[in-house]
């Protein structure tokens, strides 16, 4: 557990609640430090005043974190599809004047070149130029990748929209509770003042 | 109604079953565990019951009540479910990240998250109803 997150939670968070908030379920290369930074920023913004608002704040953090995670998956899918498109274009546009050589390229080299395109910036530049010369500029490759990934991107975007809607509803609820607590506080202080004045008048 | 002979045959055949053999069958079977895990309320899980009680007490204090009410327990239950759902969601993403990220893996990711969302939606609704809010 990151000390930074626990430290962040201890500022104002009801003591018993820390154990429920301190273990964020992280994935892959997500770090507790990043999560803690994110958490602190949202806590500073929403300023939770009681346990219920702390739970709501944690929801907002997790929903925002989820959106970030979904976007990372989306980027990963596009990259994967771009690689696929490059491989298919390399196969489709290979110089067919020597059929045997072209067949060998299609079977063995195209996938390797697509792999290099994805991992080596110099190879990427060279392959992009080659494909552009054959009528397939990088923008066309990207567009085709989006087309191929459309169904998956659509599913991800729907989940992101759902997270956004839930996040907005929870932030509104925090604001509503803050206003209610402020009203109660104002009413309570007015009662105290009234009581003091009536005592003084007696 | 099945005869004794049929019942005996059913039992014999059932003993031959060794669970799902195909990869898709095994995946479905893993899904069953996930579904049933969430279908059981946190209050029925001895490991989580104490968490629900502790959280209900904290919620009760936040609501300025003299003792833990049924509403506090409902809120705590929904909250514990939300925390469980987030852990399961993370494990689904983790499994996807470690996979070949093929179209089949992606379809599986969408399907698992779709199922999980049903539980999350219900948990949010239960908490909202209990707190009489959003």
Contacts between the chains, C-beta under 8 A, distances in Angstrom:
chain1	res1	chain2	res2	distance
A	14	B	58	5.9
A	14	B	61	7.4
A	14	B	62	7.3
A	16	B	54	6.3
A	16	B	57	7.3
A	16	B	58	4.9
A	17	B	55	7.9
A	17	B	58	5.5
A	20	B	51	7.5
A	20	B	55	6.2
A	20	B	79	7.5
A	20	B	83	6.8
A	25	B	86	5.1
A	25	B	87	4.6
A	25	B	89	7.2
A	25	B	90	3.5
A	25	B	91	7.7
A	26	B	90	6.6
A	27	B	90	5.1
A	27	B	93	4.4
A	27	B	94	5.0
A	27	B	97	6.4
A	28	B	93	7.5
A	28	B	94	6.7
A	28	B	97	4.7
A	50	B	62	4.3
A	51	B	58	4.8
A	51	B	59	6.1
A	51	B	61	6.9
A	51	B	62	3.8
A	52	B	59	6.5
A	52	B	62	4.9
A	52	B	63	7.3
A	52	B	75	7.8
A	52	B	131	7.1
A	55	B	79	5.9
A	59	B	82	7.3
A	62	B	86	5.8
A	66	B	89	7.4
A	69	B	93	6.3
A	73	B	93	7.5
A	73	B	96	7.5
A	73	B	109	7.8
A	76	B	101	6.9
A	77	B	101	7.7
A	77	B	106	7.0
A	80	B	101	6.3
A	152	B	106	5.2
A	152	B	110	7.3
A	155	B	110	4.7
A	159	B	113	6.4
A	159	B	117	7.6
A	162	B	117	7.1
A	166	B	124	6.7
A	169	B	134	4.7
A	170	B	134	6.9
A	172	B	134	6.3
A	173	B	133	5.2
A	173	B	134	4.2
A	176	B	133	6.9
A	176	B	134	7.6
A	177	B	133	7.5
